Amino acid sequence: MIRFWIFLGIGVMFLSEASHAQRKKDQDTSAHIYQPGRIEFDVSDYGEEYRVINGEEDGLLVTIETEDRGEGGFNWTFHYVDTALNKVWTRIYPVPYESYLTGYEYHDGQFFLLYNVSRYRNEDMLLLIIDIDKVEITEVEINTVFPVQLTYFEVLANNIIFAGYTNFRPVLLTFDLDEQKPRVVPGFYNNNSDILDLIIDDDAGMFTVIQSERMQNRKYTVRAKTFTPSGDLVQNNTVLPGDKKNLVDGASTIFFGGFQYIAGTYSKKSSQYSRGLYLAKFVNGRQQFIRYHEYADLTNFFGYMNERREQRIKDRIERKRAKGKKARFSYRLLVHDIIERGDEYLMIAEAYYPRYSSYSNSNPYYWNNSGRYNPSFMGYKYTHAVVVSFDRNGNIIWDNSFEINDIETFGLEEFVAVNTYEDQVVLMYLEENTIRSKVVRGNEIVEGKTFNPVRLSYAEDEVKTRDPEVEGLKVWYDQTMYAYGEQRIHNDNAVGGDYSRKVFYINKIKYQVGEVN
């Protein structure tokens, strides 16, 4: 499933790479990761915005929002590239002036781009359908009747699926492309729930909505509703957590043959800070079990720390156990989709915490002249990712962790890309023009944390600056990922035609077992 849209703003402040050069010089590089391809697009200084839309085995669509005026709107440039990063075709298409992109998706040979037509009317939308073989762009006007603040946008069969909020309450809609009319799916518009995720199953022709729902005891549980493409309910599974548990969030497997697993994090109170993990199993709508595992029970959850600190934590856990007590740890985790691999279920999550600064307000005209300190939100700091393998009975088979450095953001999003290769799990993320990776096999570490610089086009190229707001790394297809970003590059010999160039790049990344030839 492709997540909700990724914004790539151009023209943000750049960071110098020089201060990091010496530190990176002594870092290990991976023998298993290689970069077989790269494509560059020249970036102007006139407010362009780049995005990359994943077409999986069919390639990528690079969109460029420009300020060039066309017939009835600003021109958008669409570059379609294949899996070898060769440019196949380019189209320039005008989009109405007040429109802005709210979501995109790829399905069955077509890219779907959804725009709000006006910044003041969230019910009027424009859908562009781009056929990659015919190189045709079709417009579809959509009116949702009432304004919707979208959080999820998906395509299944011949239906568009919207999830979001109206009047601060969740709502789910489908839009049949043949009948050209929306349908509100009942059972969502209330003030006791939130939509956590929307999972598409193309093979079965169904989709599942994951909800966080407040119970009568004011604690929260997780519900998974599965629907047909048009929005007819197929299955409704609600986790029964018990009186003393609060489910913070959850992810679900696809609904198949009556079976469904839901996993996530839990706490004792109604708090965003979790105490551990859970896995629940459903068969034909009935909960078979729910298993809870505290963070202290995991083998490698604290492996992202340095050895001395990790050992102190483990010693503390053992001292508590010797006294018949449990060591309690609280974390905020951003849970990914569940990966099914044979008889095991892999749960991936990224740990983070909010950062605040305090300032003293002594303004005599301020409503409260107490001079007290007021917290100011500074963003989220990521600490590590965790991979946990569950068996079909909800028991933990193994777990491992991956340290995350230097990642801070104002909005929560998944930074670590996870892929599986045979019995191995590969974890990667991009930061400071460097691919940071780790490879694990169960509780073992196949390859520790490594640092591979993003490969440049020419040997003489040198990165002078980068835009930290415009870079990332995503799973593409099979054992292939792609990295993207913006760089200012200098070349002393003007190889490629210029001494200096500003580019938006995409690098193809592959992982293989054994030494790379």
C-alpha positions in Angstrom: 0.0 0.0 0.0 1.2 3.4 -0.9 0.9 5.9 2.0 -0.8 9.3 1.9 1.0 11.9 -0.2 4.6 13.0 0.4 5.4 16.7 0.0 8.7 17.7 -1.5 9.1 21.4 -1.1 11.7 23.2 -3.2 13.5 26.4 -2.1 14.0 25.5 1.6 17.2 26.4 3.4 20.2 24.2 2.5 22.6 22.5 4.8 26.4 22.3 4.2 27.9 18.8 3.8 31.4 19.8 4.7 30.9 19.4 8.5 30.0 15.8 8.0 32.8 14.7 5.7 35.3 13.8 8.3 32.8 12.0 10.5 31.6 9.8 7.6 35.1 9.0 6.4 35.6 6.3 9.1 32.2 4.8 8.8 31.6 1.3 7.5 29.9 0.8 4.1 27.7 -2.1 3.2 29.0 -5.0 1.0 25.4 -6.0 0.2 23.9 -2.7 -1.0 24.6 -1.3 -4.5 23.1 1.5 -6.6 22.7 0.4 -10.2 21.0 3.6 -11.5 20.5 7.3 -11.1 18.5 10.0 -12.9 18.7 13.7 -12.4 16.3 16.6 -13.2 17.5 20.2 -13.4 16.0 22.3 -10.7 15.3 26.0 -11.3 15.0 28.7 -8.7 11.4 29.5 -9.4 9.4 27.7 -6.8 9.2 24.2 -8.3 7.9 21.3 -6.2 8.9 17.7 -7.0 7.1 14.5 -6.0 7.8 10.9 -6.8 4.9 8.5 -7.2 5.7 4.8 -6.9 4.4 2.6 -9.7 6.2 -0.5 -8.3 7.3 -2.9 -11.2 5.9 -0.4 -13.8 8.3 2.4 -12.8 7.9 5.9 -11.3 6.1 9.1 -12.1 7.9 12.3 -11.3 5.7 15.3 -11.0 6.9 18.9 -11.1 4.5 21.7 -10.0 5.6 24.9 -11.6 4.6 28.6 -11.7 4.4 28.6 -15.5 1.0 29.7 -16.7 -0.8 27.4 -19.1 -4.3 27.4 -20.5 -6.5 27.9 -17.4 -3.9 27.0 -14.8 -0.3 26.4 -13.7 1.6 23.9 -15.8 2.5 20.6 -14.2 5.3 18.5 -15.8 5.0 14.7 -15.6 8.0 12.5 -16.3 7.4 8.7 -16.5 10.6 6.6 -15.9 11.0 2.9 -16.1 12.6 0.6 -13.5 16.0 1.2 -15.1 15.4 5.0 -14.5 15.2 5.7 -18.2 12.9 8.6 -19.1 10.1 7.1 -21.2 7.9 10.1 -21.9 7.1 13.6 -20.6 3.8 15.5 -20.6 3.0 19.1 -19.6 -0.5 19.6 -18.4 -2.3 22.7 -16.9 -4.1 22.3 -13.5 -6.6 25.0 -12.4 -4.9 27.9 -10.6 -6.4 27.4 -7.1 -6.0 23.7 -7.1 -3.6 21.8 -4.8 -2.6 18.2 -4.7 -4.1 16.2 -1.8 -3.3 12.6 -2.7 -1.9 10.2 -5.3 -1.9 6.5 -6.0 -1.0 3.9 -8.6 -3.2 1.1 -9.8 -3.2 -1.2 -12.8 -1.2 0.8 -15.3 -2.5 4.2 -14.3 -1.4 7.0 -11.9 -4.2 8.8 -10.0 -3.6 12.4 -8.8 -6.3 14.0 -6.7 -6.6 17.8 -6.4 -8.7 20.1 -4.3 -10.1 22.6 -6.8 -10.3 25.4 -4.2 -8.6 26.1 -0.9 -12.0 27.1 0.4 -14.2 24.3 -0.8 -13.0 20.9 0.3 -15.9 19.1 -1.4 -14.9 20.0 -5.0 -12.1 17.8 -6.3 -10.4 17.1 -9.6 -9.0 13.6 -10.4 -6.3 13.2 -13.1 -6.0 9.6 -14.4 -2.7 9.2 -16.3 -2.5 6.0 -18.5 1.2 5.1 -18.8 0.9 3.1 -22.0 -1.5 5.4 -23.9 0.1 8.5 -22.5 -3.4 9.9 -22.0 -4.7 12.1 -19.2 -8.3 11.9 -18.2 -10.1 14.4 -16.0 -12.8 13.4 -13.5 -14.7 16.0 -11.5 -15.7 14.8 -8.0 -18.1 16.4 -5.5 -18.3 14.8 -2.1 -21.4 16.9 -1.2 -19.9 17.9 2.1 -16.3 19.2 2.8 -13.8 16.4 3.7 -10.3 16.9 5.0 -8.6 13.9 3.4 -6.1 11.7 5.2 -6.2 8.6 3.0 -6.8 8.1 -0.7 -6.7 4.7 -2.4 -7.8 3.0 -5.6 -9.4 -0.5 -5.7 -10.9 -2.1 -8.8 -12.9 0.8 -10.4 -13.5 2.6 -7.2 -11.8 5.6 -5.5 -11.7 5.3 -1.6 -11.5 8.4 0.5 -11.0 8.6 4.3 -10.8 11.7 6.3 -12.7 14.1 8.6 -15.6 16.4 8.4 -16.7 18.5 11.4 -13.8 16.8 13.3 -15.4 13.4 12.9 -14.2 10.5 10.7 -15.8 9.7 7.4 -15.4 7.1 4.7 -16.5 7.5 1.1 -16.3 5.5 -2.1 -16.6 6.9 -5.7 -17.5 4.6 -8.6 -15.7 5.7 -11.7 -18.3 4.2 -14.0 -21.4 5.7 -12.2 -19.5 8.9 -11.4 -21.1 9.3 -8.0 -19.9 9.2 -4.3 -21.2 6.9 -1.6 -20.9 7.6 2.1 -20.1 4.4 4.0 -22.1 4.2 7.2 -20.7 3.5 10.6 -17.9 6.0 10.8 -19.3 9.5 11.6 -19.0 9.7 15.4 -16.9 11.5 18.0 -15.6 8.3 19.6 -13.2 7.0 17.0 -10.3 7.9 14.6 -9.1 6.3 11.4 -5.6 4.8 11.9 -5.0 3.1 8.5 -6.5 2.0 5.3 -5.3 -1.3 3.8 -5.9 -2.4 0.2 -6.0 -6.1 -0.9 -6.0 -6.0 -4.7 -5.9 -9.8 -5.0 -9.1 -10.3 -2.9 -10.7 -7.1 -4.1 -11.3 -5.8 -0.6 -10.1 -3.0 1.7 -9.8 -2.8 5.5 -10.2 0.3 7.7 -8.4 0.3 11.0 -10.0 2.5 13.7 -9.1 3.5 17.2 -12.3 3.5 19.2 -13.1 4.8 22.7 -14.9 2.3 25.0 -17.4 2.9 27.8 -14.5 2.8 30.4 -12.9 5.7 28.5 -10.0 3.5 27.3 -9.4 2.7 23.7 -9.6 -0.4 21.6 -8.9 -1.1 17.9 -11.5 -2.2 15.3 -10.8 -3.6 11.8 -13.7 -3.3 9.2 -13.3 -5.0 5.8 -15.3 -3.9 2.8 -15.9 -4.6 -0.9 -14.6 -2.0 -3.3 -18.0 -0.3 -3.3 -18.2 -0.1 0.5 -20.3 -3.1 1.5 -19.3 -4.5 4.9 -17.7 -8.0 4.8 -16.2 -8.4 8.3 -16.1 -6.3 11.5 -13.5 -7.3 14.1 -13.1 -5.4 17.4 -10.3 -6.3 19.7 -11.4 -7.1 23.3 -8.4 -5.8 25.3 -9.6 -6.6 28.8 -10.4 -4.1 31.6 -6.9 -3.0 32.4 -5.5 -2.5 28.9 -5.7 0.5 26.6 -4.8 -0.1 22.9 -2.8 2.9 21.6 -2.8 1.9 18.0 -2.9 -1.0 15.6 -2.2 -2.5 12.2 -3.8 -5.4 10.5 -3.1 -8.2 8.1 -5.4 -8.6 5.2 -8.7 -10.4 5.7 -8.2 -13.9 4.2 -10.3 -17.0 4.5 -11.9 -15.7 7.7 -8.5 -15.1 9.4 -7.2 -11.8 10.5 -4.4 -10.6 12.9 -4.3 -7.2 14.5 -1.1 -6.0 16.2 0.0 -2.8 17.8 1.0 -1.1 21.1 -0.8 -0.9 24.4 -0.7 1.0 27.7 -2.3 0.7 31.1 -3.9 4.1 31.0 -5.4 6.3 28.2 -1.9 7.5 27.2 0.1 7.7 24.0 3.0 6.2 25.8 2.9 2.5 25.4 4.1 -0.3 27.7 4.5 -3.0 25.1 3.1 -4.9 22.1 0.0 -7.0 21.5 -1.2 -9.4 18.8 -4.8 -10.6 18.5 -6.2 -13.3 16.2 -9.7 -13.4 14.7 -11.4 -16.3 13.0 -14.7 -15.6 11.3 -15.3 -12.6 13.4 -14.5 -14.2 16.8 -11.4 -13.2 18.8 -9.4 -16.3 19.5 -6.8 -14.7 21.7 -4.8 -11.5 22.5 -1.2 -11.8 23.7 0.6 -8.9 25.5 4.4 -8.5 25.6 6.1 -5.8 27.6 9.2 -4.0 26.2 11.3 -5.5 29.0 10.5 -9.0 27.7 12.1 -8.3 24.3 15.6 -9.6 23.6 17.0 -6.7 21.5 14.6 -3.8 22.0 17.3 -1.8 23.7 20.0 -2.8 21.2 20.1 0.6 19.5 21.8 2.0 22.6 25.5 1.9 23.2 26.7 -1.3 24.9 27.2 0.2 28.3 23.8 1.8 28.5 22.1 -1.3 27.1 23.7 -3.4 29.8 22.6 -1.1 32.5 19.0 -1.4 31.3 19.2 -5.2 31.1 20.8 -5.4 34.6 17.9 -3.3 35.9 15.4 -5.7 34.3 17.1 -8.7 35.9 17.2 -7.0 39.4 13.4 -6.4 39.1 12.8 -10.0 38.1 14.8 -11.3 41.0 12.5 -9.4 43.3 9.4 -10.7 41.5 8.7 -7.3 39.9 8.6 -6.0 36.4 10.6 -3.1 34.9 8.3 -0.7 33.2 9.3 1.3 30.1 7.2 3.8 28.2 7.6 4.5 24.5 5.7 6.2 21.6 5.8 4.0 18.6 4.7 4.7 15.0 3.5 1.3 13.7 4.0 0.2 10.1 1.9 -2.2 8.1 2.3 -5.9 9.1 4.5 -8.0 6.8 3.4 -11.7 6.4 6.3 -14.0 5.7 5.6 -17.7 5.8 4.3 -18.7 9.2 5.4 -15.5 10.9 4.1 -11.9 11.1 6.6 -9.1 11.2 5.6 -5.9 13.1 7.8 -2.9 12.4 7.6 0.3 14.4 9.6 3.5 14.9 10.1 5.0 18.3 9.9 8.7 18.8 9.3 11.4 21.3 8.0 15.0 21.1 10.4 17.8 21.8 9.5 21.0 23.5 11.3 24.2 24.4 10.2 26.5 27.2 10.2 30.3 27.2 9.4 32.9 29.8 6.5 35.2 29.0 6.8 38.5 30.8 4.7 40.6 28.4 2.6 42.9 30.5 -0.2 42.8 27.9 -0.3 39.0 27.9 -3.4 37.6 29.5 -1.4 35.8 32.2 1.4 38.0 33.5 2.8 35.3 35.7 6.1 34.9 33.8 5.6 31.2 33.9 7.2 28.9 31.3 5.1 27.8 28.4 6.0 24.8 26.3 6.6 25.3 22.6 6.5 22.2 20.3 9.7 21.7 18.4 8.9 18.5 16.5 9.4 14.8 16.9 12.8 13.1 17.5 13.2 9.5 16.3 15.3 7.1 18.3 15.1 3.6 16.8 13.1 1.2 14.8 12.1 -2.2 16.1 11.2 -5.4 14.2 9.3 -8.1 16.0 8.4 -11.5 14.6 5.2 -13.2 15.9 4.1 -16.8 15.3 0.5 -17.7 14.6 -0.2 -18.1 18.3 0.9 -14.6 19.2 4.3 -15.6 20.7 7.4 -13.7 19.9 9.9 -15.6 17.8 12.6 -13.0 17.7 13.1 -9.2 17.8 15.7 -6.7 16.7 16.3 -3.0 16.6 17.9 -0.3 14.4 19.2 3.0 15.7 17.9 6.1 14.0 20.1 9.2 14.2 19.5 12.9 13.2 15.9 12.5 12.3 13.5 15.3 13.5 10.3 16.3 11.9 7.1 18.3 12.7 4.8 15.6 11.2 4.9 11.9 12.0 5.8 9.8 9.0 7.6 6.5 8.4 11.3 7.1 7.7 12.7 3.5 7.8 12.1 1.4 4.7 11.9 -2.3 5.4 12.4 -5.2 3.0 12.8 -8.9 3.3 15.2 -11.2 1.5 14.8 -14.9 2.1 15.3 -15.2 5.9 16.8 -11.7 6.3 15.3 -8.3 7.0 16.9 -5.2 5.6 16.3 -1.8 7.2 17.3 1.5 5.6 16.8 5.2 5.8 18.3 8.2 4.1 19.9 11.2 6.0 22.6 13.6 5.0 23.0 12.1 1.5 23.8 8.8 3.2 22.0 5.5 3.1 22.0 4.1 6.6 21.3 0.4 6.8 21.3 -2.7 8.9 20.6 -6.4 8.0 19.3 -8.9 10.6 18.4 -12.5 10.6 16.2 -13.2 13.6 18.0 -12.2 16.8 21.3 -12.2 14.9 22.9 -9.2 13.1 24.0 -10.1 9.6 25.5 -6.7 8.9 25.6 -3.9 11.5 24.8 -0.3 10.8 26.5 0.9 7.6 26.7 4.2 5.8 26.7 4.2 2.0 26.9 7.7 0.3 24.3 8.4 -2.3 26.0 7.5 -5.6 26.6 10.6 -7.9 26.6 10.7 -11.7 30.3 11.4 -12.2 33.4 10.6 -10.2 34.4 14.3 -10.1 31.0 15.3 -8.6 31.0 16.8 -5.2 27.8 17.6 -3.2 28.0 21.1 -1.8 24.6 21.5 -0.3 21.4 19.5 0.1 17.8 20.3 1.1 17.0 18.3 4.3 13.2 18.7 3.6 13.5 17.1 0.2 15.0 13.6 0.7 13.8 10.2 1.5 14.1 6.4 0.8 11.1 4.2 -0.1 10.5 0.5 -0.9 10.0 0.2 -4.7 9.4 -3.4 -5.8 10.9 -6.9 -4.8 14.3 -6.2 -3.2 14.6 -2.8 -4.8 14.3 0.6 -3.1 14.8 4.2 -4.3 16.3 7.3 -2.7 15.4 10.8 -3.8 16.5 14.3 -2.9 17.8 17.6 -4.0 21.5 18.5 -4.3 23.7 21.3 -5.3 26.6 19.6 -7.1 30.0 21.1 -8.1 32.3 19.5 -10.7 35.8 21.0 -11.2 36.1 19.7 -14.7 32.6 20.6 -15.8 31.9 16.9 -16.6 28.3 16.8 -17.7 28.5 20.4 -19.1 28.4 22.6 -16.0 30.7 23.4 -13.1 27.7 23.7 -10.8 24.3 22.2 -11.1 21.2 22.0 -8.9 19.3 18.7 -9.4 16.5 16.6 -8.1 17.7 13.0 -8.2 16.4 9.5 -7.9 18.8 6.6 -7.1 17.9 2.9 -7.6 19.0 0.8 -4.6 19.3 -3.0 -4.5 20.3 -5.5 -1.8 21.8 -8.9 -2.5 23.2 -11.7 -0.4 27.0 -12.2 -0.8 29.6 -9.9 -2.0 28.7 -7.4 -4.8 30.7 -8.0 -8.0 
